[in-house]
Amino acid sequence: LKVNYLVSNTNLSYETTVSQILNGDKIAKEVSKRTGIPIKFTAVREDIASEIKDHEFKIMPIHIFMMPPWRKFEE
């Protein structure tokens, strides 16, 4: 199996913060550097995608479809 690209997908569902995404990108960049495989995009929850400014990689907005069981009790 040949890997052509990496995806930075720091995704903790509704718990994900911009800081976590940026830290995940640092790790992905290091993996990219060590392997020579480029990063294609960063997956970001769609409701916080606009908070990421001047990003090095293309942003792929994602929609969360599944509600974590513990969130049902919080609402």
NORTAZI-V865315 format. One record per backbone hydrogen bond with DSSP energy under -0.5 kcal/mol. CO is the residue of the C=O (numbers start at 1). NH is the residue of the N-H. Records with the same first field share a line. If there is no record, write none. Layout:
CO: NH + NH
This chain:
2: 4
4: 38
6: 40 + 41
7: 9
8: 43
9: 11
10: 12
12: 15
13: 16
17: 21
18: 22
19: 23
20: 24
21: 25
22: 26
23: 27
24: 28
25: 29
26: 30
27: 31
28: 32
29: 33
30: 34
31: 35
32: 36
36: 38
38: 6 + 40
40: 58
41: 8
42: 60
44: 62
45: 48 + 49
48: 51
49: 52
51: 53
58: 42
59: 61
60: 44
62: 46
63: 65
66: 68
68: 71 + 72
69: 72 + 73
71: 74 + 75
